[in-house]
Amino acid sequence: MEDNTAKYWFSWFYENWEKNAPGELIEQGLTPSQIAERFVNENHDSFIQLSKKIDEKNYDALTEFMKLSESELHILKYFLKLVKMKNL
């Protein structure tokens, strides 16, 4: 597939993610896993179509992005612990 498939994925994802209004769902009391499950269920067919377009190079790029995202999450959790400790 073309080199911009990973870029297309992010474009598609963020456009549809915003439509999902995750901030509002959190305010309504849904957990992050419930929000993700709802998003996946609502976009299942699109996920199938997109997955067929991802070649090995783009798969690797998305995997690397996932690793970076996980690292950022760990850093944010660490920072929030520091903030919490400061307030004790």
PDB file of N, CA, C and O in Angstrom, chain B, residues numbered from 101:
ATOM      1  N   MET B 101       0.852  -1.187   0.000  1.00  0.00           N
ATOM      2  CA  MET B 101       0.000   0.000   0.000  1.00  0.00           C
ATOM      3  C   MET B 101       0.887   1.234   0.000  1.00  0.00           C
ATOM      4  O   MET B 101       2.097   1.127   0.198  1.00  0.00           O
ATOM      5  N   GLU B 102       0.311   2.381  -0.215  1.00  0.00           N
ATOM      6  CA  GLU B 102       1.065   3.627  -0.268  1.00  0.00           C
ATOM      7  C   GLU B 102       1.667   3.976   1.092  1.00  0.00           C
ATOM      8  O   GLU B 102       1.212   3.495   2.130  1.00  0.00           O
ATOM      9  N   ASP B 103       2.693   4.817   1.066  1.00  0.00           N
ATOM     10  CA  ASP B 103       3.402   5.182   2.289  1.00  0.00           C
ATOM     11  C   ASP B 103       2.560   6.000   3.262  1.00  0.00           C
ATOM     12  O   ASP B 103       2.880   6.039   4.450  1.00  0.00           O
ATOM     13  N   ASN B 104       1.506   6.647   2.804  1.00  0.00           N
ATOM     14  CA  ASN B 104       0.704   7.517   3.661  1.00  0.00           C
ATOM     15  C   ASN B 104      -0.448   6.801   4.350  1.00  0.00           C
ATOM     16  O   ASN B 104      -1.335   7.459   4.893  1.00  0.00           O
ATOM     17  N   THR B 105      -0.460   5.489   4.343  1.00  0.00           N
ATOM     18  CA  THR B 105      -1.565   4.767   4.958  1.00  0.00           C
ATOM     19  C   THR B 105      -1.636   5.034   6.455  1.00  0.00           C
ATOM     20  O   THR B 105      -2.728   5.214   6.994  1.00  0.00           O
ATOM     21  N   ALA B 106      -0.506   5.063   7.131  1.00  0.00           N
ATOM     22  CA  ALA B 106      -0.510   5.352   8.571  1.00  0.00           C
ATOM     23  C   ALA B 106      -1.029   6.766   8.811  1.00  0.00           C
ATOM     24  O   ALA B 106      -1.782   7.000   9.757  1.00  0.00           O
ATOM     25  N   LYS B 107      -0.632   7.705   7.963  1.00  0.00           N
ATOM     26  CA  LYS B 107      -1.128   9.083   8.079  1.00  0.00           C
ATOM     27  C   LYS B 107      -2.640   9.110   7.867  1.00  0.00           C
ATOM     28  O   LYS B 107      -3.358   9.813   8.578  1.00  0.00           O
ATOM     29  N   TYR B 108      -3.116   8.351   6.898  1.00  0.00           N
ATOM     30  CA  TYR B 108      -4.557   8.266   6.647  1.00  0.00           C
ATOM     31  C   TYR B 108      -5.280   7.700   7.872  1.00  0.00           C
ATOM     32  O   TYR B 108      -6.359   8.168   8.233  1.00  0.00           O
ATOM     33  N   TRP B 109      -4.683   6.698   8.502  1.00  0.00           N
ATOM     34  CA  TRP B 109      -5.266   6.109   9.715  1.00  0.00           C
ATOM     35  C   TRP B 109      -5.481   7.181  10.777  1.00  0.00           C
ATOM     36  O   TRP B 109      -6.565   7.284  11.351  1.00  0.00           O
ATOM     37  N   PHE B 110      -4.437   7.984  11.041  1.00  0.00           N
ATOM     38  CA  PHE B 110      -4.551   9.011  12.077  1.00  0.00           C
ATOM     39  C   PHE B 110      -5.594  10.054  11.715  1.00  0.00           C
ATOM     40  O   PHE B 110      -6.349  10.512  12.573  1.00  0.00           O
ATOM     41  N   SER B 111      -5.634  10.423  10.459  1.00  0.00           N
ATOM     42  CA  SER B 111      -6.651  11.380  10.004  1.00  0.00           C
ATOM     43  C   SER B 111      -8.044  10.825  10.251  1.00  0.00           C
ATOM     44  O   SER B 111      -8.899  11.498  10.827  1.00  0.00           O
ATOM     45  N   TRP B 112      -8.261   9.602   9.815  1.00  0.00           N
ATOM     46  CA  TRP B 112      -9.561   8.958   9.997  1.00  0.00           C
ATOM     47  C   TRP B 112      -9.885   8.841  11.484  1.00  0.00           C
ATOM     48  O   TRP B 112     -10.983   9.184  11.922  1.00  0.00           O
ATOM     49  N   PHE B 113      -8.913   8.351  12.251  1.00  0.00           N
ATOM     50  CA  PHE B 113      -9.154   8.112  13.672  1.00  0.00           C
ATOM     51  C   PHE B 113      -9.557   9.387  14.401  1.00  0.00           C
ATOM     52  O   PHE B 113     -10.583   9.418  15.080  1.00  0.00           O
ATOM     53  N   TYR B 114      -8.753  10.437  14.263  1.00  0.00           N
ATOM     54  CA  TYR B 114      -9.037  11.648  15.038  1.00  0.00           C
ATOM     55  C   TYR B 114     -10.324  12.327  14.595  1.00  0.00           C
ATOM     56  O   TYR B 114     -11.031  12.912  15.415  1.00  0.00           O
ATOM     57  N   GLU B 115     -10.631  12.255  13.319  1.00  0.00           N
ATOM     58  CA  GLU B 115     -11.902  12.807  12.840  1.00  0.00           C
ATOM     59  C   GLU B 115     -13.078  12.078  13.487  1.00  0.00           C
ATOM     60  O   GLU B 115     -14.020  12.711  13.964  1.00  0.00           O
ATOM     61  N   ASN B 116     -13.023  10.766  13.501  1.00  0.00           N
ATOM     62  CA  ASN B 116     -14.110   9.969  14.078  1.00  0.00           C
ATOM     63  C   ASN B 116     -14.099   9.990  15.598  1.00  0.00           C
ATOM     64  O   ASN B 116     -15.154   9.923  16.228  1.00  0.00           O
ATOM     65  N   TRP B 117     -12.924  10.083  16.187  1.00  0.00           N
ATOM     66  CA  TRP B 117     -12.810  10.145  17.643  1.00  0.00           C
ATOM     67  C   TRP B 117     -13.488  11.406  18.163  1.00  0.00           C
ATOM     68  O   TRP B 117     -14.204  11.359  19.164  1.00  0.00           O
ATOM     69  N   GLU B 118     -13.269  12.527  17.495  1.00  0.00           N
ATOM     70  CA  GLU B 118     -13.897  13.786  17.910  1.00  0.00           C
ATOM     71  C   GLU B 118     -15.419  13.698  17.819  1.00  0.00           C
ATOM     72  O   GLU B 118     -16.125  14.222  18.681  1.00  0.00           O
ATOM     73  N   LYS B 119     -15.917  13.047  16.792  1.00  0.00           N
ATOM     74  CA  LYS B 119     -17.373  12.866  16.650  1.00  0.00           C
ATOM     75  C   LYS B 119     -17.930  12.054  17.818  1.00  0.00           C
ATOM     76  O   LYS B 119     -19.085  12.226  18.207  1.00  0.00           O
ATOM     77  N   ASN B 120     -17.116  11.184  18.365  1.00  0.00           N
ATOM     78  CA  ASN B 120     -17.514  10.312  19.468  1.00  0.00           C
ATOM     79  C   ASN B 120     -17.654  11.081  20.787  1.00  0.00           C
ATOM     80  O   ASN B 120     -18.285  10.593  21.724  1.00  0.00           O
ATOM     81  N   ALA B 121     -17.070  12.273  20.861  1.00  0.00           N
ATOM     82  CA  ALA B 121     -17.118  13.141  22.048  1.00  0.00           C
ATOM     83  C   ALA B 121     -16.679  12.411  23.322  1.00  0.00           C
ATOM     84  O   ALA B 121     -17.462  12.297  24.265  1.00  0.00           O
ATOM     85  N   PRO B 122     -15.427  11.911  23.359  1.00  0.00           N
ATOM     86  CA  PRO B 122     -14.980  11.150  24.527  1.00  0.00           C
ATOM     87  C   PRO B 122     -15.016  11.943  25.827  1.00  0.00           C
ATOM     88  O   PRO B 122     -15.278  11.372  26.886  1.00  0.00           O
ATOM     89  N   GLY B 123     -14.759  13.241  25.771  1.00  0.00           N
ATOM     90  CA  GLY B 123     -14.813  14.052  26.988  1.00  0.00           C
ATOM     91  C   GLY B 123     -16.196  14.055  27.608  1.00  0.00           C
ATOM     92  O   GLY B 123     -16.343  13.962  28.827  1.00  0.00           O
ATOM     93  N   GLU B 124     -17.202  14.161  26.766  1.00  0.00           N
ATOM     94  CA  GLU B 124     -18.584  14.136  27.259  1.00  0.00           C
ATOM     95  C   GLU B 124     -18.930  12.772  27.841  1.00  0.00           C
ATOM     96  O   GLU B 124     -19.652  12.681  28.834  1.00  0.00           O
ATOM     97  N   LEU B 125     -18.417  11.716  27.226  1.00  0.00           N
ATOM     98  CA  LEU B 125     -18.692  10.368  27.727  1.00  0.00           C
ATOM     99  C   LEU B 125     -18.049  10.151  29.099  1.00  0.00           C
ATOM    100  O   LEU B 125     -18.624   9.482  29.958  1.00  0.00           O
ATOM    101  N   ILE B 126     -16.861  10.716  29.302  1.00  0.00           N
ATOM    102  CA  ILE B 126     -16.220  10.627  30.619  1.00  0.00           C
ATOM    103  C   ILE B 126     -17.065  11.368  31.642  1.00  0.00           C
ATOM    104  O   ILE B 126     -17.267  10.888  32.757  1.00  0.00           O
ATOM    105  N   GLU B 127     -17.560  12.548  31.257  1.00  0.00           N
ATOM    106  CA  GLU B 127     -18.418  13.322  32.165  1.00  0.00           C
ATOM    107  C   GLU B 127     -19.701  12.569  32.506  1.00  0.00           C
ATOM    108  O   GLU B 127     -20.269  12.757  33.582  1.00  0.00           O
ATOM    109  N   GLN B 128     -20.155  11.717  31.589  1.00  0.00           N
ATOM    110  CA  GLN B 128     -21.361  10.922  31.828  1.00  0.00           C
ATOM    111  C   GLN B 128     -21.072   9.695  32.687  1.00  0.00           C
ATOM    112  O   GLN B 128     -21.991   8.961  33.051  1.00  0.00           O
ATOM    113  N   GLY B 129     -19.800   9.470  33.011  1.00  0.00           N
ATOM    114  CA  GLY B 129     -19.446   8.378  33.905  1.00  0.00           C
ATOM    115  C   GLY B 129     -18.925   7.122  33.232  1.00  0.00           C
ATOM    116  O   GLY B 129     -18.684   6.125  33.913  1.00  0.00           O
ATOM    117  N   LEU B 130     -18.743   7.136  31.915  1.00  0.00           N
ATOM    118  CA  LEU B 130     -18.192   5.958  31.253  1.00  0.00           C
ATOM    119  C   LEU B 130     -16.704   5.842  31.556  1.00  0.00           C
ATOM    120  O   LEU B 130     -16.007   6.849  31.683  1.00  0.00           O
ATOM    121  N   THR B 131     -16.226   4.613  31.669  1.00  0.00           N
ATOM    122  CA  THR B 131     -14.803   4.368  31.896  1.00  0.00           C
ATOM    123  C   THR B 131     -14.066   4.429  30.556  1.00  0.00           C
ATOM    124  O   THR B 131     -14.693   4.313  29.503  1.00  0.00           O
ATOM    125  N   PRO B 132     -12.743   4.609  30.586  1.00  0.00           N
ATOM    126  CA  PRO B 132     -11.987   4.610  29.339  1.00  0.00           C
ATOM    127  C   PRO B 132     -12.204   3.340  28.509  1.00  0.00           C
ATOM    128  O   PRO B 132     -12.308   3.415  27.284  1.00  0.00           O
ATOM    129  N   SER B 133     -12.273   2.185  29.160  1.00  0.00           N
ATOM    130  CA  SER B 133     -12.482   0.945  28.397  1.00  0.00           C
ATOM    131  C   SER B 133     -13.876   0.901  27.777  1.00  0.00           C
ATOM    132  O   SER B 133     -14.044   0.370  26.680  1.00  0.00           O
ATOM    133  N   GLN B 134     -14.871   1.448  28.461  1.00  0.00           N
ATOM    134  CA  GLN B 134     -16.223   1.503  27.888  1.00  0.00           C
ATOM    135  C   GLN B 134     -16.262   2.436  26.677  1.00  0.00           C
ATOM    136  O   GLN B 134     -16.919   2.144  25.678  1.00  0.00           O
ATOM    137  N   ILE B 135     -15.559   3.547  26.776  1.00  0.00           N
ATOM    138  CA  ILE B 135     -15.510   4.494  25.662  1.00  0.00           C
ATOM    139  C   ILE B 135     -14.834   3.848  24.458  1.00  0.00           C
ATOM    140  O   ILE B 135     -15.314   3.966  23.331  1.00  0.00           O
ATOM    141  N   ALA B 136     -13.717   3.166  24.701  1.00  0.00           N
ATOM    142  CA  ALA B 136     -13.003   2.493  23.617  1.00  0.00           C
ATOM    143  C   ALA B 136     -13.857   1.396  22.993  1.00  0.00           C
ATOM    144  O   ALA B 136     -13.924   1.280  21.769  1.00  0.00           O
ATOM    145  N   GLU B 137     -14.505   0.594  23.826  1.00  0.00           N
ATOM    146  CA  GLU B 137     -15.353  -0.490  23.319  1.00  0.00           C
ATOM    147  C   GLU B 137     -16.493   0.066  22.472  1.00  0.00           C
ATOM    148  O   GLU B 137     -16.811  -0.475  21.413  1.00  0.00           O
ATOM    149  N   ARG B 138     -17.091   1.128  22.935  1.00  0.00           N
ATOM    150  CA  ARG B 138     -18.181   1.761  22.188  1.00  0.00           C
ATOM    151  C   ARG B 138     -17.678   2.251  20.828  1.00  0.00           C
ATOM    152  O   ARG B 138     -18.334   2.045  19.807  1.00  0.00           O
ATOM    153  N   PHE B 139     -16.511   2.899  20.822  1.00  0.00           N
ATOM    154  CA  PHE B 139     -15.932   3.408  19.579  1.00  0.00           C
ATOM    155  C   PHE B 139     -15.643   2.269  18.604  1.00  0.00           C
ATOM    156  O   PHE B 139     -15.960   2.360  17.418  1.00  0.00           O
ATOM    157  N   VAL B 140     -15.041   1.202  19.111  1.00  0.00           N
ATOM    158  CA  VAL B 140     -14.724   0.049  18.258  1.00  0.00           C
ATOM    159  C   VAL B 140     -16.002  -0.564  17.692  1.00  0.00           C
ATOM    160  O   VAL B 140     -16.061  -0.877  16.503  1.00  0.00           O
ATOM    161  N   ASN B 141     -17.010  -0.738  18.519  1.00  0.00           N
ATOM    162  CA  ASN B 141     -18.274  -1.316  18.052  1.00  0.00           C
ATOM    163  C   ASN B 141     -18.930  -0.453  16.976  1.00  0.00           C
ATOM    164  O   ASN B 141     -19.443  -0.970  15.984  1.00  0.00           O
ATOM    165  N   GLU B 142     -18.909   0.857  17.180  1.00  0.00           N
ATOM    166  CA  GLU B 142     -19.545   1.764  16.218  1.00  0.00           C
ATOM    167  C   GLU B 142     -18.778   1.856  14.905  1.00  0.00           C
ATOM    168  O   GLU B 142     -19.359   2.198  13.875  1.00  0.00           O
ATOM    169  N   ASN B 143     -17.492   1.558  14.929  1.00  0.00           N
ATOM    170  CA  ASN B 143     -16.648   1.726  13.741  1.00  0.00           C
ATOM    171  C   ASN B 143     -16.051   0.416  13.235  1.00  0.00           C
ATOM    172  O   ASN B 143     -15.073   0.419  12.489  1.00  0.00           O
ATOM    173  N   HIS B 144     -16.641  -0.689  13.642  1.00  0.00           N
ATOM    174  CA  HIS B 144     -16.096  -2.009  13.305  1.00  0.00           C
ATOM    175  C   HIS B 144     -15.849  -2.177  11.804  1.00  0.00           C
ATOM    176  O   HIS B 144     -14.766  -2.598  11.398  1.00  0.00           O
ATOM    177  N   ASP B 145     -16.831  -1.855  10.992  1.00  0.00           N
ATOM    178  CA  ASP B 145     -16.684  -2.038   9.543  1.00  0.00           C
ATOM    179  C   ASP B 145     -15.552  -1.185   8.978  1.00  0.00           C
ATOM    180  O   ASP B 145     -14.804  -1.636   8.111  1.00  0.00           O
ATOM    181  N   SER B 146     -15.429   0.033   9.466  1.00  0.00           N
ATOM    182  CA  SER B 146     -14.341   0.906   9.013  1.00  0.00           C
ATOM    183  C   SER B 146     -12.986   0.346   9.426  1.00  0.00           C
ATOM    184  O   SER B 146     -12.023   0.415   8.662  1.00  0.00           O
ATOM    185  N   PHE B 147     -12.910  -0.206  10.631  1.00  0.00           N
ATOM    186  CA  PHE B 147     -11.663  -0.826  11.077  1.00  0.00           C
ATOM    187  C   PHE B 147     -11.266  -1.975  10.151  1.00  0.00           C
ATOM    188  O   PHE B 147     -10.095  -2.119   9.801  1.00  0.00           O
ATOM    189  N   ILE B 148     -12.228  -2.778   9.761  1.00  0.00           N
ATOM    190  CA  ILE B 148     -11.952  -3.901   8.854  1.00  0.00           C
ATOM    191  C   ILE B 148     -11.414  -3.381   7.526  1.00  0.00           C
ATOM    192  O   ILE B 148     -10.414  -3.889   7.018  1.00  0.00           O
ATOM    193  N   GLN B 149     -12.071  -2.373   6.964  1.00  0.00           N
ATOM    194  CA  GLN B 149     -11.633  -1.801   5.688  1.00  0.00           C
ATOM    195  C   GLN B 149     -10.228  -1.203   5.799  1.00  0.00           C
ATOM    196  O   GLN B 149      -9.382  -1.429   4.934  1.00  0.00           O
ATOM    197  N   LEU B 150      -9.989  -0.450   6.855  1.00  0.00           N
ATOM    198  CA  LEU B 150      -8.668   0.162   7.044  1.00  0.00           C
ATOM    199  C   LEU B 150      -7.580  -0.886   7.240  1.00  0.00           C
ATOM    200  O   LEU B 150      -6.470  -0.733   6.730  1.00  0.00           O
ATOM    201  N   SER B 151      -7.891  -1.940   7.970  1.00  0.00           N
ATOM    202  CA  SER B 151      -6.876  -2.963   8.245  1.00  0.00           C
ATOM    203  C   SER B 151      -6.407  -3.648   6.964  1.00  0.00           C
ATOM    204  O   SER B 151      -5.266  -4.101   6.882  1.00  0.00           O
ATOM    205  N   LYS B 152      -7.274  -3.722   5.980  1.00  0.00           N
ATOM    206  CA  LYS B 152      -6.905  -4.346   4.705  1.00  0.00           C
ATOM    207  C   LYS B 152      -5.914  -3.495   3.917  1.00  0.00           C
ATOM    208  O   LYS B 152      -5.243  -4.004   3.019  1.00  0.00           O
ATOM    209  N   LYS B 153      -5.814  -2.205   4.242  1.00  0.00           N
ATOM    210  CA  LYS B 153      -4.938  -1.290   3.506  1.00  0.00           C
ATOM    211  C   LYS B 153      -3.555  -1.142   4.138  1.00  0.00           C
ATOM    212  O   LYS B 153      -2.661  -0.541   3.541  1.00  0.00           O
ATOM    213  N   ILE B 154      -3.377  -1.682   5.331  1.00  0.00           N
ATOM    214  CA  ILE B 154      -2.115  -1.497   6.049  1.00  0.00           C
ATOM    215  C   ILE B 154      -1.098  -2.548   5.614  1.00  0.00           C
ATOM    216  O   ILE B 154      -1.334  -3.748   5.751  1.00  0.00           O
ATOM    217  N   ASP B 155       0.032  -2.087   5.091  1.00  0.00           N
ATOM    218  CA  ASP B 155       1.110  -3.005   4.727  1.00  0.00           C
ATOM    219  C   ASP B 155       2.085  -3.127   5.904  1.00  0.00           C
ATOM    220  O   ASP B 155       1.877  -2.520   6.954  1.00  0.00           O
ATOM    221  N   GLU B 156       3.136  -3.906   5.720  1.00  0.00           N
ATOM    222  CA  GLU B 156       4.082  -4.178   6.812  1.00  0.00           C
ATOM    223  C   GLU B 156       4.770  -2.904   7.303  1.00  0.00           C
ATOM    224  O   GLU B 156       4.940  -2.712   8.507  1.00  0.00           O
ATOM    225  N   LYS B 157       5.161  -2.044   6.381  1.00  0.00           N
ATOM    226  CA  LYS B 157       5.842  -0.798   6.754  1.00  0.00           C
ATOM    227  C   LYS B 157       4.932   0.083   7.614  1.00  0.00           C
ATOM    228  O   LYS B 157       5.369   0.633   8.625  1.00  0.00           O
ATOM    229  N   ASN B 158       3.683   0.212   7.213  1.00  0.00           N
ATOM    230  CA  ASN B 158       2.748   1.026   7.978  1.00  0.00           C
ATOM    231  C   ASN B 158       2.358   0.347   9.288  1.00  0.00           C
ATOM    232  O   ASN B 158       2.117   1.019  10.292  1.00  0.00           O
ATOM    233  N   TYR B 159       2.298  -0.963   9.278  1.00  0.00           N
ATOM    234  CA  TYR B 159       2.049  -1.706  10.518  1.00  0.00           C
ATOM    235  C   TYR B 159       3.155  -1.407  11.529  1.00  0.00           C
ATOM    236  O   TYR B 159       2.884  -1.136  12.699  1.00  0.00           O
ATOM    237  N   ASP B 160       4.393  -1.458  11.066  1.00  0.00           N
ATOM    238  CA  ASP B 160       5.527  -1.169  11.947  1.00  0.00           C
ATOM    239  C   ASP B 160       5.470   0.265  12.471  1.00  0.00           C
ATOM    240  O   ASP B 160       5.755   0.508  13.644  1.00  0.00           O
ATOM    241  N   ALA B 161       5.107   1.211  11.613  1.00  0.00           N
ATOM    242  CA  ALA B 161       5.008   2.614  12.031  1.00  0.00           C
ATOM    243  C   ALA B 161       3.933   2.782  13.100  1.00  0.00           C
ATOM    244  O   ALA B 161       4.138   3.498  14.080  1.00  0.00           O
ATOM    245  N   LEU B 162       2.800   2.131  12.918  1.00  0.00           N
ATOM    246  CA  LEU B 162       1.720   2.218  13.906  1.00  0.00           C
ATOM    247  C   LEU B 162       2.117   1.544  15.220  1.00  0.00           C
ATOM    248  O   LEU B 162       1.758   2.019  16.297  1.00  0.00           O
ATOM    249  N   THR B 163       2.849   0.449  15.130  1.00  0.00           N
ATOM    250  CA  THR B 163       3.328  -0.236  16.330  1.00  0.00           C
ATOM    251  C   THR B 163       4.285   0.660  17.113  1.00  0.00           C
ATOM    252  O   THR B 163       4.214   0.728  18.340  1.00  0.00           O
ATOM    253  N   GLU B 164       5.174   1.342  16.404  1.00  0.00           N
ATOM    254  CA  GLU B 164       6.097   2.271  17.066  1.00  0.00           C
ATOM    255  C   GLU B 164       5.336   3.417  17.724  1.00  0.00           C
ATOM    256  O   GLU B 164       5.675   3.836  18.831  1.00  0.00           O
ATOM    257  N   PHE B 165       4.317   3.920  17.051  1.00  0.00           N
ATOM    258  CA  PHE B 165       3.512   4.988  17.634  1.00  0.00           C
ATOM    259  C   PHE B 165       2.825   4.506  18.909  1.00  0.00           C
ATOM    260  O   PHE B 165       2.751   5.240  19.894  1.00  0.00           O
ATOM    261  N   MET B 166       2.325   3.276  18.888  1.00  0.00           N
ATOM    262  CA  MET B 166       1.674   2.718  20.070  1.00  0.00           C
ATOM    263  C   MET B 166       2.659   2.656  21.242  1.00  0.00           C
ATOM    264  O   MET B 166       2.294   2.969  22.376  1.00  0.00           O
ATOM    265  N   LYS B 167       3.892   2.258  20.974  1.00  0.00           N
ATOM    266  CA  LYS B 167       4.905   2.200  22.028  1.00  0.00           C
ATOM    267  C   LYS B 167       5.169   3.589  22.601  1.00  0.00           C
ATOM    268  O   LYS B 167       5.298   3.750  23.815  1.00  0.00           O
ATOM    269  N   LEU B 168       5.248   4.589  21.729  1.00  0.00           N
ATOM    270  CA  LEU B 168       5.456   5.963  22.198  1.00  0.00           C
ATOM    271  C   LEU B 168       4.273   6.437  23.032  1.00  0.00           C
ATOM    272  O   LEU B 168       4.448   7.099  24.055  1.00  0.00           O
ATOM    273  N   SER B 169       3.072   6.096  22.589  1.00  0.00           N
ATOM    274  CA  SER B 169       1.866   6.484  23.334  1.00  0.00           C
ATOM    275  C   SER B 169       1.844   5.842  24.715  1.00  0.00           C
ATOM    276  O   SER B 169       1.470   6.485  25.696  1.00  0.00           O
ATOM    277  N   GLU B 170       2.243   4.577  24.793  1.00  0.00           N
ATOM    278  CA  GLU B 170       2.305   3.894  26.086  1.00  0.00           C
ATOM    279  C   GLU B 170       3.328   4.560  26.994  1.00  0.00           C
ATOM    280  O   GLU B 170       3.098   4.700  28.195  1.00  0.00           O
ATOM    281  N   SER B 171       4.458   4.969  26.425  1.00  0.00           N
ATOM    282  CA  SER B 171       5.480   5.664  27.209  1.00  0.00           C
ATOM    283  C   SER B 171       4.944   6.983  27.745  1.00  0.00           C
ATOM    284  O   SER B 171       5.165   7.324  28.907  1.00  0.00           O
ATOM    285  N   GLU B 172       4.242   7.722  26.897  1.00  0.00           N
ATOM    286  CA  GLU B 172       3.655   8.995  27.325  1.00  0.00           C
ATOM    287  C   GLU B 172       2.648   8.781  28.453  1.00  0.00           C
ATOM    288  O   GLU B 172       2.586   9.580  29.388  1.00  0.00           O
ATOM    289  N   LEU B 173       1.870   7.721  28.372  1.00  0.00           N
ATOM    290  CA  LEU B 173       0.906   7.418  29.424  1.00  0.00           C
ATOM    291  C   LEU B 173       1.613   7.156  30.752  1.00  0.00           C
ATOM    292  O   LEU B 173       1.180   7.645  31.795  1.00  0.00           O
ATOM    293  N   HIS B 174       2.701   6.384  30.715  1.00  0.00           N
ATOM    294  CA  HIS B 174       3.454   6.101  31.940  1.00  0.00           C
ATOM    295  C   HIS B 174       4.036   7.383  32.535  1.00  0.00           C
ATOM    296  O   HIS B 174       4.045   7.556  33.753  1.00  0.00           O
ATOM    297  N   ILE B 175       4.515   8.272  31.683  1.00  0.00           N
ATOM    298  CA  ILE B 175       5.066   9.543  32.161  1.00  0.00           C
ATOM    299  C   ILE B 175       3.975  10.385  32.803  1.00  0.00           C
ATOM    300  O   ILE B 175       4.190  10.973  33.863  1.00  0.00           O
ATOM    301  N   LEU B 176       2.815  10.449  32.180  1.00  0.00           N
ATOM    302  CA  LEU B 176       1.704  11.215  32.743  1.00  0.00           C
ATOM    303  C   LEU B 176       1.268  10.637  34.086  1.00  0.00           C
ATOM    304  O   LEU B 176       0.986  11.390  35.019  1.00  0.00           O
ATOM    305  N   LYS B 177       1.209   9.305  34.196  1.00  0.00           N
ATOM    306  CA  LYS B 177       0.851   8.675  35.469  1.00  0.00           C
ATOM    307  C   LYS B 177       1.864   9.025  36.554  1.00  0.00           C
ATOM    308  O   LYS B 177       1.486   9.322  37.687  1.00  0.00           O
ATOM    309  N   TYR B 178       3.140   8.990  36.210  1.00  0.00           N
ATOM    310  CA  TYR B 178       4.187   9.353  37.157  1.00  0.00           C
ATOM    311  C   TYR B 178       4.004  10.795  37.608  1.00  0.00           C
ATOM    312  O   TYR B 178       4.054  11.086  38.803  1.00  0.00           O
ATOM    313  N   PHE B 179       3.795  11.694  36.660  1.00  0.00           N
ATOM    314  CA  PHE B 179       3.622  13.106  36.980  1.00  0.00           C
ATOM    315  C   PHE B 179       2.411  13.327  37.885  1.00  0.00           C
ATOM    316  O   PHE B 179       2.484  14.103  38.838  1.00  0.00           O
ATOM    317  N   LEU B 180       1.315  12.659  37.596  1.00  0.00           N
ATOM    318  CA  LEU B 180       0.117  12.806  38.428  1.00  0.00           C
ATOM    319  C   LEU B 180       0.348  12.298  39.848  1.00  0.00           C
ATOM    320  O   LEU B 180      -0.200  12.851  40.802  1.00  0.00           O
ATOM    321  N   LYS B 181       1.156  11.248  39.994  1.00  0.00           N
ATOM    322  CA  LYS B 181       1.513  10.770  41.337  1.00  0.00           C
ATOM    323  C   LYS B 181       2.278  11.844  42.096  1.00  0.00           C
ATOM    324  O   LYS B 181       2.042  12.056  43.286  1.00  0.00           O
ATOM    325  N   LEU B 182       3.198  12.525  41.411  1.00  0.00           N
ATOM    326  CA  LEU B 182       3.951  13.603  42.053  1.00  0.00           C
ATOM    327  C   LEU B 182       3.026  14.732  42.489  1.00  0.00           C
ATOM    328  O   LEU B 182       3.170  15.273  43.585  1.00  0.00           O
ATOM    329  N   VAL B 183       2.092  15.080  41.641  1.00  0.00           N
ATOM    330  CA  VAL B 183       1.132  16.136  41.973  1.00  0.00           C
ATOM    331  C   VAL B 183       0.319  15.725  43.188  1.00  0.00           C
ATOM    332  O   VAL B 183       0.116  16.521  44.105  1.00  0.00           O
ATOM    333  N   LYS B 184      -0.141  14.494  43.194  1.00  0.00           N
ATOM    334  CA  LYS B 184      -0.942  13.984  44.308  1.00  0.00           C
ATOM    335  C   LYS B 184      -0.133  14.006  45.604  1.00  0.00           C
ATOM    336  O   LYS B 184      -0.651  14.399  46.649  1.00  0.00           O
ATOM    337  N   MET B 185       1.124  13.592  45.546  1.00  0.00           N
ATOM    338  CA  MET B 185       1.978  13.572  46.731  1.00  0.00           C
ATOM    339  C   MET B 185       2.209  14.986  47.261  1.00  0.00           C
ATOM    340  O   MET B 185       2.283  15.192  48.472  1.00  0.00           O
ATOM    341  N   LYS B 186       2.322  15.938  46.379  1.00  0.00           N
ATOM    342  CA  LYS B 186       2.531  17.331  46.767  1.00  0.00           C
ATOM    343  C   LYS B 186       1.344  17.850  47.565  1.00  0.00           C
ATOM    344  O   LYS B 186       1.500  18.688  48.454  1.00  0.00           O
ATOM    345  N   ASN B 187       0.167  17.351  47.244  1.00  0.00           N
ATOM    346  CA  ASN B 187      -1.058  17.826  47.882  1.00  0.00           C
ATOM    347  C   ASN B 187      -1.401  17.084  49.166  1.00  0.00           C
ATOM    348  O   ASN B 187      -2.415  17.389  49.794  1.00  0.00           O
ATOM    349  N   LEU B 188      -0.590  16.126  49.568  1.00  0.00           N
ATOM    350  CA  LEU B 188      -0.860  15.375  50.808  1.00  0.00           C
ATOM    351  C   LEU B 188      -0.402  16.128  52.025  1.00  0.00           C
ATOM    352  O   LEU B 188      -0.553  15.640  53.145  1.00  0.00           O
TER     353      LEU B 188
END
